[in-house]
Amino acid sequence: HTFARVLWEHSNGLTGRPGTASTTSPDGSSLVLVPRFAVSDSFLRAHGLMAGAGVVRAATLVGLRLQPTEDINFTKLAIKYSKKLNKDLAFTAIKHLVQDLGDALGSGAAVSIDLGVGTLHGRERRLEFEWRPELVGPRRAGCVPDAVL
């Protein structure tokens, strides 16, 4: 199961606003992209969590224009980062990390985790996500990271 996705939504009329990035579409037109940290509904339900500031429920993204993203490929991870790690070990390790994260968040404990593109905060079963400013500001035009966690 997917825990969360880092996505970019196509949006109009937001050029230059904080929290947006610009890039060029295949037809040469300018696109404004708004970052979204989308947590899976099944993860929220399983751990009794609520989406707070900076977090959207994945189900609310249906019908929106989103940049394509790539799912985690456990074979690529295993080959790239280790000579001993295999696909099954990588999958199992990430599965356990996500389960432990869900258990900690579901307990209501205060949790903060740097996910590279921003920090996931949890407190009293409420999730919030704070984007790293250098990744989403207009000065980073054309830089569009994507990830599936």
N, C-alpha and C positions, 0 to 999 in steps of 0.2 A: 504494500500500500504506500502511496505517496503521502509524505508528511506536509510538504509545502512546495510552492513554486514561486520563483522570482520571475515576473513577467513584465512586459512593456506593452501598454495599451496605446493604440493609435488614437490621437485626440486632435481636435481642431481648435484653433483660436487661443492656444495657451503658450505660444512661442515666447521664450524669454522669462516665463514665470518660474519661480523657484520650484524645484522638484521635477523639472522637465528636461528632456534632452532632444536635440534635433538630429535628424539623419536624412538621407535621401532615399526615396523609394526607387524600385527598379525602373520606373518610367521617368526618373529624373526630377520628380516633384519633391518638395520638402515635406517631411513628416515630423510631427511633434509626438514624442513618446513620453508617456507618464508611467513611472515605475509602480508596480503592484506586488505586494507580498501576500500571496494567497495561500491560506492554510486549508487543508482538506477538511471537508465537513465530517468525515468519518473520524479523523484525529480529534477534532473538537468534541464530538459526541462521546467518543470512547473515554475521554479524560475529563469530561464535564467542564470544558473551557468556553470562554466567550472571546470574540474578536473585538479588540479595542483599537485605539489610534494606530494607523498605519498598517492594519491587518484587515484583509477582506476574506470572506468565506469564498472558497473556490466556486461554489454553486452560483454565486452572484456574477461570475464572469461570463456565463453562457450568453452568446449573442454579441459579445463585444469584439471589436477588431483588435487582435493581439499579434505581436511579433511571434514567429515560430520559435520554439525552444526545443532543447534536446534533453531527453531523459538520461538519468545516470546509466552508464554502461559499465557494469561490474567487471566485465572482461577487460575493457580498456584500463580501468582503475588498477586492476590486479597486475596487468602487464607493465603499465607505466611506472608504478610506484614500488614494485617489489619483485624480487626473484623467487620468493617463497610464497607470496600471497596468491591465492587462486580466486576465481569468480565466486565460489561458494563461501569462502572465508570473508571476502569483501562484503557480500550481501548480508551474511549473518552479523558481522560487526556493525554495519549501519543499521540493521533492523534492531539490534539490542540498544544502540545509542538512542534511536528514536523512541523506543519503548521506555528507556530510563528517563529521557527528557519528558515524555508524556506523564510518567508517574510523578516526577518532581513537580511539574506544572499543575497536575491534577490535585496534588496535596495542598496547593495554595502557597507553597514556598516561593520566596523571592528568587528569581532566576534571571540571569543575564548571560547571553551567549553571543559572541561575535561570530557572525556568519560570513564575514568577508565584505559583503555589499552593505552590511548594516548590522545592527544589534537587535536580537529578539529579547524582549523583556517579558517576564511573567510575574504576576503578583496577585494573590487572591483569586486565582483561576481566570485571570484576564490577561490576554496576550496583547502586546504592543510591539511595533517594529519601527526602529529609527534608522533611516537610510544614512549612509555615509555621504556627507554633503559633496565631496569631490567627485562622486560617481553620478550624481543626479543633477548637478547645476548646469546652466547653459554653457559654461566654459568647457564642458566635456562633450561638446557636440560631436556626434558621430560615434561615441563610445557607448555601445549598448550591450552590457553583460547579460547573460541569461543563465539560468540554472534551475534544476529540479532537485529538491532535497528529499 
